[in-house]
Amino acid sequence: MKAADREGLSPSQIRNFRKHLADWYRLHARILPWRGAHDPYRVWVSEIMLQQTRVAAVIDHYERFMRLFPTLVSLALAPEADVLAAWSGLGYYRRARMLHKAAQFVTQELSAKLPTDSVGLRTLPGIGVYTSAAVASICFGERIAVVDGNVERVLLRITGRPEVASAAAKNFIHHLASDLVPAKRLNEKGNAAGDHNQAMMELGATICLPRGPLCLHCPVYGLCRTRGEHLTPPRPRQRSRPAAYLLATRKRRVVTEVLLERRADDASLMPGMLELPPLPLDAVEGREPILRLRHSITNTNYYVGIYAQTGSTSGALRRAVPAAKADLVWHPITRIQELPVTGLTRKVLARLRLDSVIGPETPEQRRA
Ligand code: SF4
């Protein structure tokens, strides 16, 4: 007996579920730049970008990334700094590094052809169970379930199981998700497994929302055991942290430059990326920042103050930067787009429309 029969949905419920979901998806699938793509490279990049990142944030980055690296080989040949620069703003930069490494491996060892099944895909750097299943089913029609947080939520609610992160619950979800993936019928055109997996994720992302599911619009409402009456797990607690950064700029002839610090290669977050030099909080006590903003990384809210090196504060703030001199480099602001700059620094420079805070060059700036 299958897990789905025993604890979840009967065979006829499974058939109904598939049909209602497929009909709904045909009508309501969002138009996204990677939808309908059969090039596994494009699907792969989109799936990596979508991990832990909202669709709206991914769209712009995806299109730009594809313009810069239209093929797997072009990505493999690019310097890592260019790949990180194109990734800037998406966060979780390890994903970009692994994507780049995998593209190099595929180009050098596999004649630039991605493996065509989930087992082969999983051997590549940075491709785990989720991504391998997504690429294999969407591009190659493999009958394998894709289980992300959205799919998990839908299935727990459909079956009325509590949202627990136990191994037994994960196992149950995996079996039920697998049973729901349709097999390709003889002579059938299209890609039943790939479409089903995309529809499941779409349902969780647009209808069965984490808070406030839109049950009255749900195609599988008739099969759902909770219909909005599920227990909602508490939000993870957000932490708050203050942070301060130095904005130092100078003019070199007609070019404006900004001072950036390179993060250490062994930093646990964003190694090797460039950012405005962090300042110790006691160095900015009593000073007014030129900009305050909030920046969230995972479950921490950073309350950030940006302190400009101008006029009388010029030397004191610069000397307060703890970084080694070798890690601090002036970069023309016109080149920022091409550099692997952190999302926060990019946000600050854009928010300030840098030109408005650059004063005339001081003697000290000229010496720096
Ligand atoms: S009926 Fe509501 S809770 Fe159930 S799957 Fe649909 S949206 Fe989710």
Boltz pocket constraint, residues with backbone or C-beta under 6 A from the ligand:
constraints:
  - pocket:
      binder: B
      contacts: [[A, 154], [A, 157], [A, 158], [A, 207], [A, 208], [A, 209], [A, 213], [A, 214], [A, 215], [A, 216], [A, 218], [A, 219], [A, 220], [A, 221], [A, 224], [A, 225], [A, 226], [A, 227], [A, 228], [A, 229]]
      max_distance: 6.0
